[in-house]
Structures are given as structure tokens and as C-alpha cells.
Amino acid sequence: METPTERAKRHLNRYVNRPVYTEIFGLSSVLRMPRIGKLHLGVKVPVTKDGKNENCRKTNHPGEAMCDRCSYPRDLDYFVVGKVISEDIARKFRSVYGDEPKELHIYLPTEERRAFFPQALAAYKGRRLWCKGDGLGPATRIDFDSGRMFSTDCPCENLKTVENPRGICDERAKLMVILPRISMDGIWQLDTGSSNSIININSACEYYRVMIKRLAFVPFLLSRVPTDLQTPTGQIVNKAILYMRFAGDEREVAAFREKDAISRIAAGEIEPLALPPAPDDAEPEVTDDGPVLNGRPLTPPDERTVDAEVVEKEAPPEREPGADEQEDVPFPPDKAPSEPPPKEYAGVPGYLMKSKTRADCEARWNAVLELVKKKPTGIQTAIRKVYDDKMKELAA
């Protein structure tokens, strides 16, 4: 017979080493951005040759105007709203941009280009994805009869080329953007098969990553611009190509770069990429022509013919009786800061930004000046700007 102590231990051991399951392997790690709508670059129109659309509609879909077998896509030079999660979103889109918008204000939702602009070689049968690859390694293909997925060579004989214009495998890309003037609740997806549009978006991403130091939630303009293109067969066609550009000026570019630089300084990095080193003004500029005045060379006068000029020093103005002796001193010279200074340089920017008065900011600056002087010239210039901006803010 078990004792009361053994019975208590057995009761508590019910909770020991009990497995807890919170994720499913291979499923919980799959993430998707919430999609609230789709944008199209064209519309489907019926094939009227030989009455193909009319015959197909009578036989296969009497209640629908067209299907994939009796229609073809027609490219347009503006964006078309596709399926949306609610009709209110579609109405707001049309009220902001109209029925035929050629330019949209967008944000990119993340820094990873692979996440917001995935690209692949894809083959469709009807509306169903049949095969997908990258042209380098094996592709993934689906057997529609059994639902089994298997690997195959990529590229294969289904790739669409000049020699094989009827191939069903072609370049595909999905651009996912946020339309801040419509909603911040999710992304809009835009599919394209234009190699020129893919190259333009990829190039713009790398260009602005160098210029602005970031891509996510930066204001961009996505446009459709009619462009003359030469096909592989030598023909000239006019197509509306996707272009992406920064929706700002040089001051906003500098603001984005400065934010990136301040974050690097706060982290204690050695040299911020966005701030060039300050010029060294210790050595004067030396020229071969010598000093000039009003466009003429300035020569020293003859010492024998020039008398020394005596300049009398003016006496300081008399102060009125009872005047405050400290009124010319902007801040108390020896006032201690309201908080002790940080011991490491990484805390200096935040330490200065916590100042409540100009006197306290001045005292904090004097307290951390020795830490700042140990850093390179570029970092000294940046942290001095943090101090100057805070003083201006407190003076306003």
C-alpha cells in the first residue's frame, strides 16, 4: 500500500515530461502575406475567328461569355482591378485612382526581394499550375491524375523560345505591393510574364537599395509606360512596361540615409556608410597663383614705405548698476546633467535625445565629449548633428 508521500508524488508526476505540441513540421513554417486584391495588366477578349467563341459558349458554357479555350489576353496600358476581398475595396480603388490608372503609389512590404517579387519558369494547363522551376536545377511537376509531385529536368522541351513559340513554359513573376492610399491591411498581387518588366523591377530594387539603404515601406510609384521593344524576330512592338521609381526628392533620400546612419551609430559601428568623413580644414588650400583680390594678384607691400598702424583697443561699454552679471552666459558653465553619462559610446545618441532643456542638453554634451572625441571624424560629425538638432528642437 502506497504512503501519502508516494501518492502525492504520483499525482504531481502527471505533469512531468508531458509532450507539448505547438507546431506542425513542414506546415507551421509556411507563411503567406495577406492578399486583399489582384491587379491585372490586361483583359480577356473572345476569339471571334471562325465563330470559335460562339460555338464554345453554346457547347461548354452557355451561362458564361468566354472561357480559356475561346479567349485570349489583350495587353492594356493601365492597371485593371481583379478579384478583391470586398467590394468596398474595389470602390475605394476606383474613387482614388479612377477606372484606368497608369500610376500607383506603393510600398514594398519587406526587404527580401524573393518574398515580394518571386520569379520562376512556370507552365500552366488551363488555370492549373503544371510545372515550375528555375532553369538551373530540377523542376517540380504535378501529375493531375494521381496528385503526385515529382522532379524533372529544367528547362525541358516545353520551354517557349523562338524555335518553339508554342511552348507552354514561360517566365513568370509575381509582384506583391501595398497600396497605402487604399488600405494597409494586406498586399495586392500583380502577375507579369514580361522579361523587360522583370528586369526593370529587379534593377530598380538594387538601385534604390544602394541609394536609400532600404526598400520596405519606402514611397515608390509603380507605372505602366508604353515602350518600343524589339522582338527576337526583329519586329518592333509597343508594349506598356512596368517601371518603379522613388516618390520623393533629394531631401527625402538624405532623410532615409540619415536614419540608417543614426541607427548604425547607435549600434556602435565604426563607420556609418551614409556619412562621409568631414573635410580637414587645418591645412589651407595652396595654389600656384597666390592670393588674388578682385581678380588681380595680391602682392605684399614694400615694408620700407609702409608705416605701422596703431589701433587703439576700445573699452568695453559700462554696465548699468544692478545688471545681472550672468545675463551674457547662455547656460550655467558648471551645471551637472540631470542623469549621469553612459559609460559606453553606444548610449550617447539616446542620452542626448532625452534632454528636457537646453541647459541640460549642453551639460550632457560636455559630459560625453571625451567619449565622442575617441571616435573617427565621421562619427563625431554625426553625433554633433544629433546634439545641434536637439538644441534647435528645445529652442522652438
C-alpha positions as CSV (number, residue, x, y, z in Angstrom):
1,M,0.0,0.0,0.0
2,E,1.5,3.4,-1.1
3,T,2.1,6.0,1.5
4,P,0.6,9.5,1.4
5,T,4.0,10.9,0.2
6,E,4.2,8.4,-2.7
7,R,0.6,9.2,-3.6
8,A,1.4,12.9,-3.7
9,K,4.5,12.3,-6.0
10,R,2.4,10.2,-8.3
11,H,-0.2,12.9,-8.5
12,L,2.4,15.6,-9.4
13,N,4.3,13.3,-11.9
14,R,1.3,13.5,-14.2
15,Y,2.6,16.9,-15.5
16,V,6.3,15.8,-15.8
17,N,7.7,15.1,-19.3
18,R,4.4,15.5,-20.9
19,P,5.0,16.4,-24.6
20,V,3.5,19.8,-25.7
21,Y,2.9,20.2,-29.4
22,T,2.6,23.7,-30.8
23,E,3.8,23.4,-34.4
24,I,3.4,21.0,-37.4
25,F,6.6,20.1,-39.1
26,G,6.6,21.4,-42.7
27,L,3.4,23.4,-42.3
28,S,3.7,25.8,-39.4
29,S,6.9,27.3,-41.0
30,V,5.0,28.2,-44.3
31,L,4.0,31.9,-44.2
32,R,2.0,34.0,-46.6
33,M,1.4,37.7,-46.8
34,P,-2.4,38.5,-46.5
35,R,-3.7,39.3,-50.0
36,I,-6.6,41.7,-50.3
37,G,-6.7,42.0,-54.1
38,K,-5.2,41.4,-57.5
39,L,-4.2,43.7,-60.3
40,H,-4.1,42.8,-64.0
41,L,-2.2,44.2,-66.9
42,G,-4.8,43.4,-69.5
43,V,-8.2,41.8,-70.1
44,K,-9.5,38.7,-71.8
45,V,-11.3,39.1,-75.1
46,P,-13.3,36.4,-77.1
47,V,-11.8,34.7,-80.1
48,T,-14.2,35.7,-82.9
49,K,-12.4,34.0,-85.8
50,D,-14.5,31.2,-87.4
51,G,-17.1,31.6,-84.6
52,K,-14.9,29.9,-82.1
53,N,-16.3,31.8,-79.1
54,E,-19.9,31.4,-80.1
55,N,-19.6,27.7,-80.7
56,C,-17.6,27.1,-77.5
57,R,-20.2,29.0,-75.5
58,K,-23.1,27.0,-76.8
59,T,-21.4,23.7,-76.2
60,N,-19.4,24.2,-72.9
61,H,-20.5,27.3,-71.0
62,P,-23.9,28.7,-72.1
63,G,-24.0,30.9,-69.0
64,E,-20.6,32.5,-69.4
65,A,-19.3,34.8,-72.0
66,M,-16.0,33.1,-72.6
67,C,-13.5,30.5,-71.2
68,D,-9.8,29.8,-71.5
69,R,-10.3,27.9,-74.8
70,C,-12.2,30.6,-76.6
71,S,-10.5,33.8,-75.4
72,Y,-7.1,35.4,-75.3
73,P,-5.4,38.1,-73.2
74,R,-5.2,41.6,-74.6
75,D,-2.5,43.9,-73.1
76,L,-3.5,47.4,-71.9
77,D,-1.5,50.4,-70.8
78,Y,-3.2,50.8,-67.4
79,F,-3.9,48.7,-64.3
80,V,-7.1,46.7,-64.1
81,V,-8.7,45.7,-60.7
82,G,-9.2,41.9,-60.4
83,K,-10.6,39.9,-57.6
84,V,-10.8,41.7,-54.2
85,I,-11.8,40.5,-50.7
86,S,-14.7,43.0,-50.6
87,E,-16.5,45.3,-53.0
88,D,-15.7,48.3,-50.7
89,I,-12.0,47.9,-51.5
90,A,-12.8,47.9,-55.3
91,R,-15.0,51.0,-54.9
92,K,-12.3,52.8,-52.9
93,F,-9.6,51.9,-55.5
94,R,-11.8,53.4,-58.3
95,S,-12.6,56.5,-56.3
96,V,-8.9,57.2,-55.7
97,Y,-7.3,56.2,-59.0
98,G,-10.2,56.1,-61.5
99,D,-11.0,53.4,-64.0
100,E,-7.8,53.5,-66.0
101,P,-4.9,54.3,-63.6
102,K,-1.4,54.3,-65.2
103,E,0.5,55.1,-61.9
104,L,0.1,53.8,-58.4
105,H,1.6,54.8,-55.0
106,I,3.0,51.7,-53.4
107,Y,5.1,50.3,-50.5
108,L,7.1,47.2,-50.7
109,P,6.2,45.0,-47.7
110,T,9.6,43.6,-46.9
111,E,13.3,43.9,-47.6
112,E,13.5,40.5,-49.2
113,R,13.1,40.7,-53.0
114,R,12.4,36.9,-53.1
115,A,9.4,37.5,-50.8
116,F,7.7,40.4,-52.6
117,F,8.8,39.6,-56.2
118,P,9.3,35.8,-56.7
119,Q,10.2,34.6,-60.2
120,A,10.2,31.2,-61.9
121,L,9.7,29.3,-65.1
122,A,6.1,28.1,-64.9
123,A,3.9,26.0,-67.2
124,Y,0.1,26.0,-66.8
125,K,-2.5,23.7,-68.2
126,G,-5.7,25.8,-68.2
127,R,-5.7,27.6,-64.9
128,R,-3.8,24.9,-63.1
129,L,-0.1,25.1,-62.4
130,W,1.6,22.0,-64.0
131,C,5.3,22.6,-63.7
132,K,7.6,25.1,-62.0
133,G,11.4,25.5,-62.0
134,D,14.3,28.0,-62.2
135,G,16.0,26.8,-65.4
136,L,19.1,25.6,-63.5
137,G,18.1,22.7,-61.2
138,P,15.3,20.2,-61.3
139,A,11.7,21.4,-61.7
140,T,8.7,20.3,-59.8
141,R,5.8,18.8,-61.8
142,I,2.4,17.6,-60.8
143,D,0.6,14.5,-62.1
144,F,-3.1,15.7,-62.2
145,D,-4.4,12.1,-62.3
146,S,-2.8,11.0,-59.0
147,G,-1.9,14.3,-57.4
148,R,1.7,13.2,-57.0
149,M,4.5,15.7,-57.3
150,F,7.9,14.6,-58.8
151,S,11.1,16.2,-60.1
152,T,12.0,16.6,-63.8
153,D,14.7,18.3,-65.9
154,C,14.5,22.1,-66.3
155,P,14.5,23.5,-68.8
156,C,12.7,20.9,-71.0
157,E,11.1,20.7,-74.4
158,N,8.1,22.8,-73.1
159,L,10.1,26.0,-72.8
160,K,8.8,28.8,-75.0
161,T,11.5,30.0,-77.3
162,V,11.9,31.5,-80.8
163,E,12.3,27.9,-82.2
164,N,9.4,26.7,-80.0
165,P,6.8,29.5,-80.0
166,R,4.0,27.2,-78.9
167,G,5.8,26.1,-75.7
168,I,3.6,26.4,-72.5
169,C,6.5,27.1,-70.1
170,D,7.5,30.8,-69.8
171,E,9.0,33.4,-67.5
172,R,6.6,34.4,-64.7
173,A,6.9,36.8,-61.8
174,K,4.5,37.9,-59.0
175,L,4.9,41.4,-57.6
176,M,3.3,42.0,-54.2
177,V,2.9,45.6,-53.1
178,I,0.9,47.6,-50.5
179,L,-1.4,50.4,-51.8
180,P,-1.3,52.8,-48.8
181,R,-3.9,55.1,-50.2
182,I,-6.4,52.2,-50.4
183,S,-5.6,50.0,-47.3
184,M,-2.7,48.9,-45.2
185,D,-4.4,45.6,-44.3
186,G,-2.7,43.5,-46.9
187,I,-0.9,43.3,-50.3
188,W,-2.0,43.4,-53.9
189,Q,-0.6,40.8,-56.3
190,L,0.3,41.6,-59.9
191,D,1.4,38.9,-62.2
192,T,3.6,39.5,-65.3
193,G,5.3,37.4,-67.9
194,S,7.3,40.3,-69.5
195,S,11.1,39.8,-69.2
196,N,11.5,43.6,-69.6
197,S,9.2,44.3,-66.7
198,I,11.1,41.7,-64.5
199,I,14.4,43.3,-65.4
200,N,13.1,46.8,-64.7
201,I,11.8,45.9,-61.2
202,N,14.9,43.9,-60.3
203,S,17.1,46.8,-61.4
204,A,15.1,49.4,-59.5
205,C,15.3,47.4,-56.3
206,E,19.1,47.1,-56.4
207,Y,19.4,50.8,-57.4
208,Y,17.3,52.2,-54.6
209,R,18.8,49.7,-52.1
210,V,22.1,51.4,-52.7
211,M,20.7,54.9,-52.8
212,I,18.3,54.8,-49.8
213,K,19.7,51.8,-47.9
214,R,16.3,50.2,-47.6
215,L,13.2,49.1,-49.6
216,A,10.5,48.2,-47.2
217,F,7.8,50.9,-46.6
218,V,9.6,53.5,-48.8
219,P,7.2,55.5,-51.0
220,F,7.5,54.3,-54.6
221,L,5.5,54.9,-57.8
222,L,4.6,51.9,-60.0
223,S,3.9,53.0,-63.6
224,R,3.0,51.5,-66.9
225,V,5.0,53.2,-69.6
226,P,4.4,52.4,-73.3
227,T,7.8,51.4,-74.8
228,D,9.0,50.3,-78.2
229,L,10.6,46.9,-78.0
230,Q,12.3,44.7,-80.5
231,T,11.2,41.1,-80.5
232,P,13.6,38.1,-81.1
233,T,12.4,38.0,-84.7
234,G,13.4,41.7,-85.3
235,Q,9.9,43.2,-85.2
236,I,9.2,46.5,-83.3
237,V,6.2,46.4,-81.0
238,N,4.9,48.9,-78.5
239,K,4.1,47.5,-75.0
240,A,3.3,49.1,-71.7
241,I,6.2,48.0,-69.4
242,L,6.3,48.2,-65.6
243,Y,8.6,50.9,-64.1
244,M,9.2,51.7,-60.4
245,R,10.7,54.9,-59.2
246,F,11.1,56.8,-55.9
247,A,8.3,59.1,-54.9
248,G,10.4,61.9,-53.4
249,D,13.3,64.3,-53.8
250,E,16.9,64.6,-52.7
251,R,15.9,65.8,-49.2
252,E,13.8,62.7,-48.6
253,V,16.7,60.5,-49.9
254,A,19.0,62.2,-47.5
255,A,16.5,61.7,-44.6
256,F,16.3,57.9,-45.3
257,R,20.1,57.7,-45.5
258,E,20.5,59.7,-42.3
259,K,18.1,57.4,-40.4
260,D,20.1,54.5,-41.5
261,A,23.3,56.2,-40.4
262,I,22.0,57.1,-37.0
263,S,20.9,53.5,-36.4
264,R,24.4,52.3,-37.3
265,I,25.9,54.9,-34.9
266,A,23.6,53.9,-32.1
267,A,24.7,50.2,-32.6
268,G,28.3,51.2,-32.1
269,E,29.5,50.6,-35.6
270,I,32.8,52.1,-36.6
271,E,31.9,54.0,-39.8
272,P,28.4,54.8,-41.0
273,L,28.0,54.3,-44.7
274,A,25.7,57.3,-45.2
275,L,28.0,59.9,-43.7
276,P,31.3,60.8,-45.5
277,P,34.2,62.0,-43.3
278,A,34.3,65.7,-42.5
279,P,36.8,67.7,-44.5
280,D,40.1,68.6,-42.8
281,D,40.2,72.4,-42.6
282,A,43.5,72.5,-40.7
283,E,45.6,72.9,-43.8
284,P,44.7,75.9,-46.1
285,E,44.4,75.4,-49.8
286,V,47.6,76.1,-51.6
287,T,47.5,77.4,-55.2
288,D,50.3,78.2,-57.6
289,D,49.0,81.7,-58.5
290,G,49.0,83.0,-55.0
291,P,46.2,85.1,-53.3
292,V,44.0,87.3,-55.5
293,L,41.7,90.3,-54.8
294,N,39.0,91.3,-57.3
295,G,40.6,89.0,-59.9
296,R,44.1,90.7,-59.5
297,P,47.1,89.1,-57.8
298,L,47.6,90.4,-54.3
299,T,51.3,91.3,-53.7
300,P,52.7,92.3,-50.3
301,P,53.6,96.0,-49.9
302,D,57.1,97.3,-49.5
303,E,57.9,97.3,-45.8
304,R,60.1,100.3,-46.1
305,T,57.3,102.6,-47.4
306,V,54.5,101.4,-45.0
307,D,54.2,102.9,-41.6
308,A,52.9,100.8,-38.8
309,E,49.3,101.5,-37.9
310,V,48.4,101.8,-34.3
311,V,44.9,100.6,-33.4
312,E,43.6,101.5,-30.1
313,K,41.5,98.9,-28.3
314,E,38.0,100.1,-27.5
315,A,37.0,100.0,-23.9
316,P,34.0,97.7,-23.1
317,P,30.7,99.5,-22.5
318,E,29.9,100.4,-18.9
319,R,27.2,98.1,-17.4
320,E,24.2,99.6,-15.7
321,P,24.1,99.4,-11.9
322,G,22.3,96.2,-10.8
323,A,22.7,94.4,-14.1
324,D,22.8,90.6,-13.9
325,E,26.4,89.5,-14.2
326,Q,25.3,86.2,-15.8
327,E,23.0,87.6,-18.5
328,D,25.6,87.1,-21.2
329,V,26.3,83.5,-20.2
330,P,23.8,81.3,-22.2
331,F,24.0,78.3,-19.8
332,P,25.5,77.8,-16.3
333,P,29.0,76.8,-17.1
334,D,29.4,74.1,-14.4
335,K,25.9,72.7,-14.1
336,A,25.8,68.9,-13.9
337,P,23.5,66.9,-16.2
338,S,20.2,65.6,-14.8
339,E,21.4,62.0,-15.5
340,P,24.9,60.5,-15.3
341,P,26.6,60.0,-18.7
342,P,26.8,56.5,-20.2
343,K,30.0,54.5,-19.9
344,E,29.9,53.2,-23.5
345,Y,29.6,55.2,-26.7
346,A,26.6,53.2,-27.9
347,G,24.4,55.0,-25.3
348,V,25.4,58.6,-26.3
349,P,22.8,59.3,-29.0
350,G,19.9,58.2,-26.8
351,Y,21.5,60.1,-23.8
352,L,21.4,63.4,-25.7
353,M,17.9,62.8,-27.1
354,K,16.5,62.5,-23.5
355,S,17.4,66.2,-22.7
356,K,14.4,68.3,-21.4
357,T,16.0,71.7,-21.5
358,R,18.8,73.5,-23.5
359,A,20.9,73.8,-20.3
360,D,20.6,70.1,-19.6
361,C,21.4,69.3,-23.2
362,E,24.5,71.4,-23.0
363,A,25.6,69.7,-19.8
364,R,25.0,66.3,-21.3
365,W,27.1,67.2,-24.3
366,N,30.0,68.3,-22.1
367,A,29.7,65.1,-20.1
368,V,30.1,62.8,-23.1
369,L,32.5,64.9,-25.1
370,E,35.5,62.8,-24.1
371,L,33.7,59.6,-25.4
372,V,32.9,61.4,-28.7
373,K,36.5,62.6,-29.3
374,K,37.7,59.0,-29.3
375,K,35.7,58.1,-32.3
376,P,36.6,58.8,-36.0
377,T,35.8,62.1,-37.6
378,G,32.7,60.9,-39.5
379,I,31.1,59.7,-36.3
380,Q,32.0,62.9,-34.4
381,T,30.2,64.9,-37.2
382,A,27.1,62.7,-37.0
383,I,26.8,62.9,-33.2
384,R,27.4,66.6,-33.3
385,K,24.4,66.9,-35.6
386,V,22.3,64.9,-33.1
387,Y,23.3,67.5,-30.5
388,D,22.6,70.5,-32.7
389,D,19.2,69.2,-33.8
390,K,18.2,68.6,-30.2
391,M,19.2,72.1,-29.2
392,K,17.1,73.5,-32.1
393,E,14.2,71.4,-31.1
394,L,14.4,72.6,-27.5
395,A,14.7,76.3,-28.6
396,A,11.5,76.0,-30.7
